[in-house]
Amino acid sequence: MAKKAQHGGRRPGAGRPPKEGIRTVVIAASVPQDLAGDLDDFAQAKGWSRSKAVTEALRGLLKRRSRA
């Protein structure tokens, strides 16, 4: 009789918990190289990750759009 594998599959509670209690999704986007550099400089000055800087930029854009 074959031995059943003892690993693999999803386990409840496994993995890194979501930040700030919200789920995230990965979004891939292509931007000009100089804009990516500016984003990295801005994120570093704020003490943010690139992801956090993009998230905050999108929030600001969508907030401005909703006012117009």
Secondary structure, DSSP 8 states (H G I E B T S, - for coil): ------S-S--TT-S---GGG-----------HHHHHHHHHHHHHHT--HHHHHHHHHHHHHHHHHH-
